[in-house]
């Protein structure tokens, strides 16, 4: 089981704590940001293969920002090498 704390960039959230086991996202918790939306994203992706999370959420933008909280989750998964 891999636990990871990712410092986000360019979003209202400041970090993402996540746990991945055997390629499956087990837990996601954002610090800061839009609380209800981020709880929803976390609940939706928990239990999902990390590769599927990236496939669905990578590149999502927040308004005119070049990234978003879902996109930052994908960056975290790639950085922790949960996705090959």
Helices and strands as residue ranges (DSSP letters): E 2-7, E 13-21, E 24-32, H 35-45, H 50-57, H 69-79
